[in-house]
Amino acid sequence: MKTRIEYDSIGNMKVPVDAYYGIQTLRANNNFKITNKTIHPLFIVSLAQIKKAAAITNRDSYTLEVNIANAIIYACDEIIAGKFHNQFIVDPIQGGAGTSANMNANEVIANRAIEILGGVKGNYSIVHPNDHVNMAQSTNDVFPSAGKLTVLKMLPKAILELQRLYQATKLKAIEFDSVIKMGRTQLQDAVPIRLGQSFNAYASMIKRDIDRLIKVKDEMLTLNMGATAIGTSVNASTDYLNNIIKNLQIVTGVNVVQSEDLIDATQNLDGFVTISGTLKSCAVNLSKMANDLRLLSSGPKTGLGEINLPAKQNGSSIMPGKINPVIPEVVSQVAYNIIGNDFTITMAAEAGQLELNAFEPVLFYNLFESIETLQNATMTFIDNCISGITANKERCEELVNNSIGLVTALCPHIGYKKASELAKEALSTGRPIKEIITSKRILTPEQLKEVLNPFTMTEVDRTSDVKINKHAI
């Protein structure tokens, strides 16, 4: 393999002659073989957008030669379009507070700009990674700003899938509105509920998650670009400081703003913790729904069996015909991972010291994974599970009719004590509640039909100050 020699403050190294990255990237690649992955493609784009905006700002401030600035801008445009991403070789989890990722971008952009200007890669006298590409910047404002831009790129796709899930559960709420099932508290019979009401509750839950994510997304709009090393804007001109955000808005199409306190924005990462916490809340809700669906579909012959989940794959290598709820299972597993990621993100943000937090790399690695896996899990949840759920209406009715939970509706008519005695008798004898009431002539058949009408029991009278069942009025 042909190589070129590059130098830094530590010494020199042989770099592949065709590589657009340079010595600092290569050192990082050797030092940080952690995940066997590279930084997220959208993060690469975000870095290139920042470098482009910086080049425009420095050019217009007359601190960067026009031909060098334009070559940098052209190189950035190519990276934004998806080219040269294979030259970003550093591991996403890295020491140095993200310096390796920033220098990877600086070196790739510099070497491509050198080519554009007719030079040979590695001839940094033409375009220098630090002096030109990184002009008026520091890893400490570039890296967190790129992280926020990446989150802003990723969240809309996750939100879109959640909106699809909301619609899917609302459709099921309508479809199952006439299906009466037994409601359960603490896994014990409670009172009847319509299956459609259960799915409408899922929809309400998801709607809250969507609203939270839309609101919290604004946390990512405030950047510390112009802060440079610790927030004091050292090495940044006044023109650069006043115009970098405006140019970044143009480059990204996002209405980002500059933090009013650049020192605070450089050392504190609570905005990312807020985002992660919201993702965790959503993950908790999705897993709760997945657990419900597994319970409701359990059996199918020896469990609740009130709903059917779409059969997606064989469930066992030894038990023929067994079909497992694999989609709800994977949704819960994604949720567990997101919850774990949230803890890592929390600790990474807490571990910041004085003027800088050095642990953004692992924070971003976990945050990007949380957003992406939430999006993907929601997508498969909709397409491979929710949309294909069917109800076992007869099974639901059978369980309602055989449940002692119906006695709750009798309390306003015969009192709690008498209703409790009937429930106890039904449990000990196995006789249905309706049969016992009829045989004891506690209520007339007409009264019984009205009082124990499951549809009436699942409706709420909203005209009264006290919410009670219509049949109790």
RAVENDA-V909870 format. One line per field, one symbol per residue. psi: psi as a letter, one per 40 degrees, with the letter a starting at -180 (. if undefined). burial: # if it has 16 or more other C-alpha atoms within 10 Angstrom, else .. A space follows every 50 residues. Layout:
psi = ???
burial = ???
//
This chain:
psi = hiiihiiaedaiihhhdehdiadddddddddggcefiiihdddddddddd dddddddddeefehidddddddddddddddeeiedeegeiidhiiefedd ddddddddddddddddeeahhegeedhhdddddeheiidedddddddddd dddddddddddddddddddddddddedehhihihhfeihbiiihdddddd dddddddddddddddededeehifhedbdeeefhehiddddeeddddddd ddehgiihidgdddddehfdddddddddddddddddddddddddddeibe deadfdihihhdiieiedhiehhigddddddddddddddddddddddddd eihbeihefddddddddddddddddddddddddecddehiigdddddddd deieedddeededeiddddddddddddddeiidddddddefdiidddddd dfhddddeihheeidhhiidee.
burial = .....#......#.###.########.##..#.....############# ##########..##...#############...##.#########.#### #################.####.#.#####.################### #########.#############..##.#####.....############ ###.###.##.##..##..############.#..#...##.#######. ##...####..########.#####################.######.. ...########...........##########.######.######.##. ##..############################.####..##.#..##.## ##########........##.##.##.....###.##.....#....#.# ##.#.###.........####..
//
